[in-house]
Amino acid sequence: MADALPEMPTFPMARATGCPFDPSPELSRRLEDAPVSRVRLWDGSTPWMVTRHADVRALLADPRVSVDVAQPGFPHTNAVSKARDAHMKTLMQMDAPEHTAQRRLLTSDFTIRRMEALRPRIQRIVDDLIDEMLAGPNPVDLVEAFALPVPSLVICELLGAPYTARDLFHRVSRTLVMDEPDPEQAMAASEELNAYLEELVDKKNAEPGDDVFSRLAVEQYRTGAMTRREIATAGQLLLVAGHDTTAAMIALGTTALLAHPDQLSAVRDGGDPALVTNAAEELLRYLSITHTEARRVAREDLEIGGRLIREGDGIIAVKSIANRDPSAFPDPDTLDVHRKARHHVAFGFGTHQCLGQPLARVELQVVYGTLYRRIPTLALAVPLEQLTFKENAVFYGVRELPVTW
């Protein structure tokens, strides 16, 4: 029999000590015994928490729930999140039809075909960074030397943002993903980046190139369909989400594989692109790095998992534990790179499913298929227990990853 559940747990819930890859044990208990239940947030609000894989997918595809952060019952992550959402509205905070129209402006830039066409360029970026790493000091922090530069270079090239401004992008990202608890600092950083991107829109309008900012400047800004600020806001979301998530997955995925040598060996020595693809999907499922989960508010009364949720109630769809649901993934707490895990919800589900997922998938496939093959003796330079993890950030990850070979 499962342990008795606390009446109203606080969300988010702490991970178990010594288990850096697993969700909170409390979430596991909720999944089994109270899959739809109330939790308490930082501001005293008590939204519903949904944990089962099938319920999470159904919820995220349900038009009766909203992502509108201005709704009174919306379950904000923390004070920084609430301030940011009031300051800057992006695709993530839009419902249809506004969301449909805005997303359509960017969909063509992130199609599977276009992202596959980028594979050779991503491969060159990965190989060049590995060459630099092998020629440099040993040991090295894989986060700074490799995990962060790969997606940063790729997203900058795709958007047409100069990589020379990466320090600005990274600094703003660190504040917006809420590793910093000060709302004023986060808003100042966001405004600084928006101002930079507005100037970039002007430059692209004057001298357009073959990139996303140039296309938006020519097709939207010149025609009056979008303002510079609207393009800059969209660009900020793409820049921050486009590098921070993938960087976290590269470093944390590598950590997980180094902690599971049999799985690392299968990826490194298999020589099968399909296995690398499986491994990327399984690591996305197993790690589920989005700490803040998917947040919604009910537009009307609805039923989820046999529980009645009233109009105006906040809802948190917990993707990380949904991806550990044994009804969807047998033996879910085992990392198995041979598993067919494509039905995970790491990228969300429904109309708000991650726009950049085709790019992230290609990047991870190239990285996981190259790094361990090129450096077959890659190993942690410190014990796993000495690593520190981003417990309070939007995207869970390892802060530094000292490796040797």
N, C-alpha and C positions, 0 to 999 in steps of 0.2 A: 504494500500500500504506500502511495506517495506521502511525503511529509505534508502536514497541514500548511495551507497557503496563507500568507499574511493578508489581512483584510484589504489594505490599499497600499501596495508597494510604490516606491518612488521610481520614476523612470527618468533617465536611463539607469540600468542596473549594472552594478560592478561585475566585471569578469572575475572568474575564479583565479586566485593567486597561482602562478605557475602554469597557467593554460592560456598562452597568448593568442592562440588561434581559435579558441572556442568562445561561443556566446556565453552570457551569464547563465549559471546553473538555475537561477530563478526563472529565466525565460524558458528553459527546458521543462521545468515543473509546470509553468503556465500552459505551455503547448500541450502537455498531457492532460492536465486536470482543469484548466480554466482558459480555454483557447480564445475566448472573447471576454475580456474583463476590464475593470476600471483600474487606472493607475493615476498617481499624483505627479504633477510636473512642478518645476521650479517656482512658478507663480501661484501655486495652490490650485490650479485648475485640475479637473479629473476627467480627461478624455478616455475613450475606449481604446484598448490595445488588442489588435487582431494578430494571431500567430500562425494559424494553419496555412499551409501552402495554397490549398484550394480556395480558402476564404480570402487570402491576400490577393490572389489573382482576380477573383470575382469583384472584390472591392475596388481595385485599381482600374478595372474596366467599367465600373458602374457610373453612368452619367448623373446619378442622384447624389454623388459626392463632389465636393468642390476643392480646388487648391487656392481659393481666394483668401489671402492672408488678412484681408480687411474684415472678414466675417468675425463677429464677436467670439465665437466658440473655437476659432482656429487654434490648434495646439502648437504654439511657437516653441522652438527648441530652447531658447534662452533669451536674455536681454539683447545680446548682439544680433541674434536672428530677427527679433522683433523690430529693432531699430533699422536694420538693413532692409527688411521687407517693406517697411513704411517709406523708405528713402528711394528704393530702386525696384521697379516692377519688371520682371523678366518672364520668359516663357514658363518658368517653373511656377509662377504665381497667376497664370492666366487660365481661364476656362474658355470653352468654345462659346461663341465663334471667334473671339479674339485670338485664342491660342491657335486655332486652326489656321487663321490667316497669317499670323506671325511665323509659325513653324513652317508653313509652305514656302516662305521666303528663303529658308535655309536648307530645306530637305534635299534639294538637288546637289548641294555641296557635300553631302555626307551619305550618298548612296553606296551600296555595296560595291557596285562596279567602279565608282570613282576611288573608293578606298583601296580596292584591289590594285588599281592602276598605280597607287602610291607605294605598293609593296617594295619594288626595287629601290626606290629612294629611301624608304625606311630601313631596308636592309643595309644600304650604304652608310646611313647615319649610325646604325648599331655597330657595324664592323669598324668604322672609323673610331668610335668611342672606345671599343674594346682594344683596338691598336694603341690608342693613347694610354689606356689604363695599364696595359701590359708593359709599356715603355716607361711608366712612371713608378712611383713608390709602391712598395709592397710591405705591409698591408695597406689597404686604402678603404675609405668609406664609400661603399657602393652607391649610397643614396646620392651623394654629391658628384661622384665621378661618372655615374652611369644612369641610375634610375630616374633622376630629375632631368638631366639633359636630353634624354631620348624624346620623351613626349613634348618637352618645351621646344626643341628644335622643330619637331614635326608640326605642332600647332601654329608656331610662328610662321613657318613657311606657307602653310595652308591658308592662314588668315591674311598674310601679308604684313604681319607685325615684325619689326626689326628685332632680331635676337639680341642685339646689343642692349635692348631695354629689359632684358630678362630679370635683372636684379629688382627692378620696379615691379614686374609681374609677380615674381616670387614673394616679394615683401607684402604686396597687397593680398596675395593669395593666403599667406600665413594669417593675416588678420581676419579675412572674410570666412575662412573655414573654422573660425572661432577657437583657435588655440589661444588667442588673446581675449580676455573677458571684458575689455573696455569698449562699449558701444561707440563712444566718441572717436576713439582711435580707429576703429573699423570703418566708420563713416568717412573720416578724413582720408584714409587710405583709398577707399572706394572712389571718392571724389577726385583724388589725385590721378587715379588711373583713367577715370572717365574724361577728365580734361585732356590727358595725353592722347586718348583715343579719338576725341573730337578733332584735335589737330591732325591726327593721322587721316581721318576722313577727308579733311580739306586737301591734304597732300595727295591722296589717292584720286580725289576728284580732279585735281589739276594734272596728275600724271598717273593714270590708271595702269595697273599691271594685270597679271593673271592670278588673282587671288580673291578671297571672299570679301575683304574690305573694299577692294576696287570695284567689284561687281555691285555691292550694295551702294557705294558712292555714286556710281553711274546710273544704276537702274532705279534706285530709291531716293537718294538725296537730291540728285539733279532734277528729278521729276516732282519733288515735293511730297512724295509718298511717305518718306520717313525723315525725321530731323537728325541732325548730327548726334544729339544726345541719345535718341532711340537706337541708332546704329552703334554708338559707343557702349550703351548698356547691354545690347545683344553681344557685342564683342567681348565685354568684360566677362560675361557668363561663359562664353566659349573658351576664352583664354584660361580662366581659373579652373573650370571643370575639365577642360581639355588636357591639362597637364598634371594637375594635382592627383586626380583619381588614378590615372595610369601609372604615375610615378609611385604611388602607394602600392599598387598591385605588383609592379615589378619588384620592389624591394621586399614586400611582405611575402609575395609568392616565392621568391628566392629563399627567404628565411624558412618558409614552410618546407620547401623541397630539401634544403640542407638539413632540416630536422627529421626528414623522412628519407634516408639514403636509398631505400629500395625504389621509391617513387622518382627520386632524382635520377637514378640509374636508368630507369625505364624511359624517361624523357630524353636523357643525354645520349643513350646508346641505341635507342630504338630505330632511328633513321627513317621513321614513318611520319610524314606530315599530318596524317589523320590523327595519330597519337598526340602530337603536339597540340592540335586543335582541341582534342578531348581534354588534355591537361589544362589548357587555358580556361575552358568552361568549368572544369572541376575546381580549379583554384578560385575562380570567381564565385562559385557556389560555396565552397568550403570557407572562404575568408569573408565574403560579404562585407566590404569595407565601409559602407555608408552607415556611420554610427547613428545619425539622426533619424534614419528610417524614412518611410513615406508618410506624409502628414496630410490629412484631409479634414473637411467639416461636412456634415450631412446637410444636404439641401432640403430633404424631406425625411419623413419617417421611413426606415428600412430595417430589414432583418438580416443579420450576419451571424452565421453559425448558431442559429436558434435564439439569438438575443435581439431584442428590439432596441434599435438606436434611434433616438428622437431627432427631429429637425433641429439643427444648431449645435448638436453634440460634436465635439472633436473626436477624431479617430487617428490612431497611429498604426499603420500596417508594418509589422516588424519583419522586414525582408530577411534579416540575418537568421532568425529562428525558423522562418518559413523554409529557408534553404537547408535546414536541418530536420525537416519533417519526415519521419520514417515512412509515412504513407506515400510520399513522393520520391524519396531517395532511400532505399534500403541501406541499413548500416550507415546512417548519415554522418556520424562523427568520425568516420574513417576517410582519410584522404586517399582516393583511388583514381589515378589519372587515366585508367581504362574505362571509367564510368561514362555513360552517356548522360550528361548533365545539362544539356542545352535548355531544358525547360526551367532552369533556375530563374529567380526574380532579382538577381543582383542589379540588373539594369532597369528594374521596374517592370511595368506591364501596362497595356492599354495605351491611350492616346498620349500620355505623358512619359512613355518609355524613353529612355535616354536617346537623344538625337545622335550623339556621337558614338554609339555602340559599334557601328561597323569599323570606325577608325580604331577604337580601343582594342577590338578583337584582332585586327591585323597587327597592331603594335605588339600586343602580348604574344601572338603566335611567332612573330619574328624574333622577339627577345628570348622567349623560352626555347625556341628552336635553334638559337645561335649561341647564347652566352655560355651554357654549360658544355656545349660541344667544342667551342673555341677555348674554353678554360676548364678542361676536364678535372683538374685538381682543385677547383674552387672550394673553399671551406671557410667557416666562420673563424675569425681571428680572436674571438673572445667566446666564452661560454654563452649559450643561449640565455641563461639566467641573468646575464649582465646587460642584455639589451634593454633599452627603454622604448616604450610604445606610446603612441598618441591617444591617450585614454579619453581626452576631452574634445578632440577635434571632430569636425564633420566626417572626415575620412580617416578611418583607423589605419595606422601604419607604424612602421618602425622609424624612430627618429634618426638613428645612425646605424649603419650596417658594416662594421669593420670585417673585411674579408681578406683572405690570403690565397696563395696558390703555389 
